[in-house]
Amino acid sequence: MTGSTDPTVMPHSILTYAFAVCRDADAPVPPPLPGMPGGAPVRRLGFGSLTAIVQDVPAADFTDEVWQRRLTDRVELERCARAHHDVVDAVARSCATVPLALCTLYQDDQRAVAALGQDEIRFLEVLRRIAGHAEWGVKVYARPRTAETTRRSSDAAPEPVTPAATRDAEGAAAPGAGQAYLARRREQQRARARLHEDALRDTATVDETLRRVASAARRLQPQRPELTGDPRPQLLNATYLVAEDRAAELAVAVGALRSRVGSDIEVTGPWVPYSFAGEV
């Protein structure tokens, strides 16, 4: 998700770009990070009991036309997203931090303070929830089907009889061959159904187990193989908000699940809790 730009801003003016929000008492002096390309040094901007981490950026670099061009340029978009994340991540290493969306812009500091101040109560609640927590991503993939798993699933059934094999040497239909063929087809379908049910059980087992460790969880839409570059079907794409003092417990739970379920489990993190920043 990205923020929005204001088309009424003059291209030669300066905008206030906001990266994140944290408590005023905890807010660190921003480290010497480049921030967004072409911007001034990253700085603090107080509002109420909170502080925004901001940067002055040239408005000409964030007009609707320029930004839309960046969104369609994968390399440029990745560069901007990385610059944004680097600032958020650096601040989050010092204190609980609410990350703001990529390209959150205001015409000036005064408007930034007014707009962010309207959400002060929500920011405080989010900060309360995520303090001392990190986000962990968990993906579950179906393992590639092998001859061994297929045999187990189909109770060691032999290869199906094909239509070509249902005739005798003179070309006449072999007695009962049609029924045998249909029986084998039904057994294949039942085997596939059992594999699918096993995968669904694995997904539910992983999610239910990790939710018991997490303070909050979100299930996202599984990603298609053409997007991930991984041929394995993705069964679960979830993220979990886990207290820092329970990270080891999460690792133990994942280890136990890997030896228990028949699917592959991949874990990433810890991350700044982007997925839980908008929830109260």
Buried (B, 14 or more C-beta within 10 A) or exposed (E): EBBEBBEEBEEEEBBBBBBBBBBBEBBBEBEEBEBBEEBBEBBBBEBEEBBBBBBBBBBBBBBEEBBEEBBEEEEBBEBBBEBBBBBBBBBBEBBBBBBBBBBBBBBEBEBBBEBBBEBBEBBBEBBEBBBEBBBBBBBBBBBEEEEEBBEBBBEEBEEBBEEEEBEEEEEEEEEEBEEBBEBBEEBBEBBBEBBEEBBEEBBEBBBEBBBEBBBBBBEEEBEEEEEBEBEBBBBBBBBBBBBEEBBEEBEEBBEEBEEEBEBBBEBEBBBBBBBBBEBE
